[in-house]
């Protein structure tokens, strides 16, 4: 009379990118009195935007939380798709993105890569440091000038708020 929970039927619901597709399972649950009630187990599917470094954009994907963990473990969506063989891809979307990424990798492989000598790299680093310092000092000077102008306007006449307020009204 008491049977184990056996699935009546399984429905494939939202897939992840590959065979980590979870199934929507419907089962009969039996209580001690012998009553049957149906119970659903649905996959934990999330709609996510994952950044692809190869495509240099975000991809909107419906994935299960298990697939998200697998993507993190692989090192990102690019590596996950490139490591997965085609016969394990369940969705057309996964096959599409995989083919597109492989094509871009192939094009990038044909590009010429230029390496700079260490002296040039050190010179680039020094130049960027000098540029950052120059920007910092320029910002600091501009801030000091603005503060000085505001102090002159506020304390110049002795009537601090009235003169400043009249000046704002006259300018508008």
N, C-alpha and C positions, 0 to 999 in steps of 0.2 A: 504494500500500500504506500509506503514511503519510498519514493524513488528519488534518485539523485537529481539535482537540477540539470536538465539536459536542454540544449538549445532547440527551439522549435524550428527556427530558420535564422539565417544570418543575412544581413543586408550590408553591402559595402557602402560606407558613407564617405565623408570627406577624406581624401587621400593626403598624405604628405607627399614629399617630392619623390620618394622611392618606396620600396616595399616595407616601410614602417607604417603602412596604412593600417589603421585600427578598424575593427569591424563594429557595427552597431548590432549588438546581440540582444535577442529577446528570449527570455527563458520563463518557464513555469516554476514558481516557488511553492512548495508545499509546507503548510503549517502542521502542527501536531494534530489538529482536528481533521486533516485531510483536505482542507480547502485549497484551491488553486488560485494563485494570483500571478499576474504577469509582471515581470520586472525588466526594465531596459537598462542596458549598459551602453553608453555612447562615448565615443572618443573625445578626448579633451583637445579640441581643435581651436587654434588661435589664428587670427589674421594678423600677420606681422609684416613689417617692412625691414628687409635685411639689406645691408649695404654691400655691394659688389665692387671690389677694387679693380677688377678687370674691366667691367663695364663703366665704372666711375659713376654709378647711380644706385638708387635704392630700388629693390625689387619687392613688389607686394606679393606675398605668398600665404596660402593657408597651410599651416603646419600643425602637427600634434606637438605636445610638449616633449614627448620622447624624441621626435625629430629635431627639435630645438637643441636638446642636449647633445645629440649626435653632431649637429652642425657646429656647436661650440667646441666639441672634442676634436673635430676635424680641422678646426682653425678658421672657420668662416664658410660662407655659402659657396664661395669660389672653389675652395679645396674639397668641400663636401660633394659638389656636383662633378668635379673633375675626377675624383677618386671612385665615384659610383659607376659601375659598368652599365651599358645601355640596356642589357637584358633585365636589370633590376629596376629600371625606371618604369613606374606605373602610369604616370600622367604625361600627357603631351606637353604640358608646360615645362616639366622637368627636362624632357628631351630637347625642347626648343632652347632653353637657357643653356643647357650643357653644350649643344652644338654651337651656339653663338659664342660661348666662352672659349671653346676649343679653336674656333676660327680666329678670334682675336689673339689668343696665345700664339697661334701660328704666324699671324701677321707681325706680332711683336718680336718673334724669333728671327724674322728676316731683317728687322731694323738693325742699324749699326749702332753699337754701344761704344761710347767714348769714355775713357777713364783719364782723369787728370793726374799729373804727377803730384807727389806729396807737397812740394813747394807751392804749387798753384792752389791746392786745397787749403793750405795754411793761409795763403794770401786772401782767399775768398772768405775764410773765417774772420780774419782780421778786419777786412773791409766791412763785413756785416756787423761786427762788434762796434766799429767806429760809426757806422750809420745809425745803429741803435742808440749809441751815446749821444750823437748829434740830435736825434729826434727827441730824446729825453730832455736834453738841455733846452731845446727850442720850446718844448711844452712848458717846462718850468718857468722860463722867461715870460712866455705869453701869460701864464697864470699869474705871475707876480705883477705884470703890467695891468692886467684886469683888476686885481685886488687893489693896486695902487690907485687906479682911476676911480674905483668905487669909493675908496676912503677919501679921496680928494673931493668927490661930489658930496659925500655925506658930511664931512667935517669942514668944508671950505668956508661956508657962510656963517656958521654958528647956528643957523636954523636948518638943522640936518634934514628932517623929514619933509618940511614944507617945500624947500628948494628942489629937492630930488623929485618929489611928487609933481610939482609944477612943471618941471622939465620933462617928465614922462608924458604929461597931458599935452604939453606944447608940441612934442615930437609926434604924437599920434594924431 
